Amino acid sequence: MRNLIAACLLSSVVASPALAADAKRSTFGAMPDGRPVAAVTLSNGKGVSTTIIALGASLQALTMPDRDGKSDDVQIGYDSIDGYLTKPEFFGATVGRVANRIAKGRFTLDGKTYSTPVNNGPNSLHGGTKGFDKVLWEVTQVKSGPTASVTLRYVSPDGDMGYPGTLTTYATYSLDEQNRLIIDYRATTDRPTVVNLSNHAYWNLAGVGNPCGAMGHVLTIPAERYTPTDATSIPLGQHASVAGTVFDFRNPTVIGDRVRDARDPQILYGRGYDHNWVIGDRVTSDQHLMARVVEPVSGRGFELWSNQPGLQFYSGNFFDGTIKGKKGQIYRMGDAIVMEPQLFPDAPNQPSFPSVRLAPGQTYRNTMTYRLFVEKR
């Protein structure tokens, strides 16, 4: 009997799902100069897998089952490297050196004015014309085990896109057996600079190629305030209450119910939602709930947790039917949504916002956790 018990215990240890997380290397095409684009696929024993590519340290795919066990990729983007090179659209990318918008591409740091290229009307968006999403990162570590992970590094030189200081950035993607996808950004600098990194994953929990898009997703954002903007999506500098507005997602709300409500001029400015919700007033040492999203037909969903004070929610308003993506699908307005935990837009020019300044000896960190789940009927 003791031998039988021992054999059963050994079998349970060998078959334990805690050892099922795996990381596999591959290549996702090549850059125009011939450099290979590394790819790493992380998978667990629960049927979840994700592929990260070195171009832009990007989340290229994430596959998860629905309530009936049918698996689909829930990240819109491209099937090959060509689209990411010719019309990237920030699909799944790491965005920086400063995510979101900087008014007129100018800011002052320690009494000196800096300029970064404008690429979004009169403003700079996601680091300028060649932000972190458009450079080839180096894969420095790949791990399998109870948690599978990949770490990538990019060293942004002093003066890159006009930003001061040499910035060394690490992006680590991890997947565990609790279906948690964790993205951890860290950065250090050799002189004072500004930093605000985030991930620009485009989610359609109905699955790639599903014509229903993401407007039927049910969203909860536990925020009482948001930051209104001008007509170019630059914050006006104050917080506004979400109460009684189309920005109130404190209770679960179907995104499409109010995304076209033009009675609010803020919706006109962004052609839908493209705003920052105020979750807190500072970066915290622990993570807090930023959002909860559920696709009611498939049951797929996630909770997003982070240590950041702001959440930029973008409802895919600028897809105009000119992009051919995965499975030959044409991407249209509302086909996917983006949730970016970060510091506030235009923070370098807004003294009342949490600071994006990073000094030598300090470590910038943005940790975000997607707790993936399937809601039963």
C-alpha positions, -999 to 999 in steps of 0.1 A, spaced: 0 0 0 28 24 9 44 17 -25 11 23 -43 7 57 -24 42 67 -32 37 58 -69 5 79 -70 22 108 -53 51 107 -78 27 105 -107 8 135 -94 40 155 -91 51 145 -126 17 154 -141 14 186 -121 2 215 -142 26 237 -123 54 222 -145 34 227 -178 43 263 -186 67 263 -215 86 288 -237 97 281 -272 118 302 -295 112 308 -332 117 334 -359 90 358 -371 105 369 -404 132 395 -408 138 433 -408 144 451 -441 182 450 -433 181 412 -429 182 410 -391 159 381 -379 129 390 -357 130 367 -328 97 352 -315 89 334 -282 57 315 -275 47 310 -239 21 283 -231 5 267 -201 -14 236 -193 -48 254 -193 -48 260 -231 -35 295 -230 -6 306 -252 9 339 -263 36 349 -288 59 378 -283 80 392 -311 112 413 -308 100 440 -331 85 465 -307 86 439 -279 51 432 -291 23 409 -280 16 393 -314 -9 367 -304 -28 354 -274 -49 322 -277 -74 312 -250 -104 288 -249 -141 300 -246 -167 285 -223 -172 256 -247 -134 248 -250 -130 264 -284 -97 283 -286 -92 315 -306 -66 342 -309 -79 373 -291 -53 398 -304 -58 416 -337 -27 423 -357 -9 406 -386 0 370 -395 34 379 -408 61 405 -403 52 425 -434 22 443 -418 41 452 -387 68 468 -409 45 486 -434 15 497 -413 22 489 -377 -7 507 -359 10 498 -325 -5 463 -326 4 447 -293 35 469 -291 55 484 -262 50 521 -266 75 548 -254 98 565 -245 67 584 -235 34 566 -242 4 586 -252 5 623 -263 28 652 -257 13 685 -268 30 699 -299 59 675 -293 76 698 -268 83 697 -231 106 713 -205 128 693 -181 150 710 -155 147 743 -173 156 730 -208 131 726 -236 131 694 -257 113 685 -289 102 652 -302 87 645 -337 49 651 -341 30 622 -356 -5 627 -344 -19 659 -357 0 687 -339 12 663 -312 37 636 -305 22 601 -299 38 571 -283 74 584 -285 74 600 -320 79 588 -355 102 560 -344 92 550 -309 99 518 -291 72 500 -311 93 504 -343 127 491 -331 141 456 -328 146 446 -292 171 420 -280 158 388 -263 180 384 -232 163 355 -214 138 328 -220 125 305 -192 102 275 -189 88 261 -156 59 269 -133 60 303 -150 71 307 -186 87 340 -195 107 360 -220 127 392 -213 137 417 -240 160 447 -238 163 480 -257 189 507 -251 176 540 -263 205 564 -269 208 599 -256 189 622 -280 167 593 -294 136 610 -308 147 641 -290 146 627 -255 176 632 -232 196 605 -215 205 569 -225 176 548 -213 180 510 -208 146 493 -209 136 457 -201 102 442 -210 93 408 -194 63 388 -204 52 360 -181 25 333 -183 16 311 -153 -8 282 -146 -33 306 -130 -38 321 -165 -21 353 -155 -3 372 -183 21 396 -166 39 424 -185 67 441 -165 85 472 -177 116 485 -160 139 513 -171 170 532 -159 188 563 -172 222 579 -171 207 615 -169 174 630 -161 147 622 -186 110 614 -190 95 579 -192 60 565 -195 59 530 -210 28 509 -217 15 480 -238 -8 486 -268 -25 452 -271 -57 452 -292 -83 429 -277 -112 412 -294 -123 385 -270 -148 372 -295 -117 360 -315 -98 371 -345 -120 372 -376 -152 374 -356 -173 400 -374 -190 412 -342 -159 431 -331 -155 444 -296 -184 468 -291 -204 441 -274 -178 436 -247 -189 445 -212 -165 469 -194 -160 479 -158 -136 507 -149 -134 515 -111 -127 552 -116 -147 582 -104 -128 607 -125 -113 611 -160 -92 638 -177 -112 657 -204 -92 668 -234 -92 695 -261 -100 687 -297 -65 673 -303 -68 648 -273 -45 668 -250 -58 669 -214 -71 702 -202 -53 698 -169 -82 690 -146 -102 659 -135 -139 656 -142 -164 633 -125 -177 604 -145 -211 606 -127 -239 611 -151 -216 609 -182 -208 584 -209 -175 579 -191 -191 562 -161 -181 525 -162 -182 519 -125 -210 494 -132 -206 468 -160 -216 485 -192 -217 474 -229 -191 495 -247 -212 500 -278 -242 514 -258 -226 549 -255 -195 549 -277 -214 569 -304 -232 593 -280 -223 626 -297 -241 647 -272 -208 647 -253 -182 667 -272 -155 645 -257 -168 616 -278 -166 638 -309 -130 647 -302 -119 610 -299 -145 596 -324 -154 574 -294 -134 566 -263 -97 576 -263 -93 590 -228 -75 586 -195 -94 574 -165 -80 584 -131 -76 552 -111 -53 569 -85 -30 598 -79 4 581 -80 23 549 -88 18 524 -60 40 496 -47 13 470 -53 -12 464 -81 -48 475 -81 -78 467 -103 -78 489 -135 -106 473 -155 -127 442 -161 -138 431 -196 -161 402 -206 -173 391 -240 -207 376 -231 -211 352 -260 -178 334 -256 -175 340 -219 -138 351 -224 -127 379 -201 -99 395 -182 -92 416 -152 -64 441 -157 -43 451 -126 -14 475 -125 6 498 -102 -1 528 -125 -25 557 -116 -40 561 -151 -59 539 -176 -61 550 -213 -91 533 -228 -92 534 -266 -122 519 -285 -105 514 -319 -121 545 -334 -96 551 -362 -98 517 -380 -112 527 -414 -113 495 -434 -79 500 -451 -60 475 -430 -60 438 -438 -51 418 -407 -51 383 -394 -71 357 -414 -76 383 -441 -100 404 -419 -104 440 -427 -103 460 -395 -131 485 -390 -140 510 -363 -147 492 -330 -132 458 -340 -109 458 -309 -102 478 -278 -70 489 -260 -64 492 -223 -31 510 -214 -21 513 -177 2 543 -176 9 578 -162 -13 605 -176 -12 619 -211 10 650 -216 23 646 -181 56 664 -189 36 696 -195 11 691 -167 25 700 -133 -6 688 -115 -3 653 -130 19 625 -115 55 631 -127 71 611 -155 106 623 -146 132 596 -141 166 604 -126 199 584 -125 198 559 -96 160 555 -99 142 526 -116 110 532 -136 85 503 -133 51 496 -148 37 461 -140 4 450 -155 -13 417 -150 -41 403 -172 -60 378 -151 -76 358 -179 -109 339 -172 -139 322 -188 -173 332 -174 -197 303 -172 -232 305 -187 
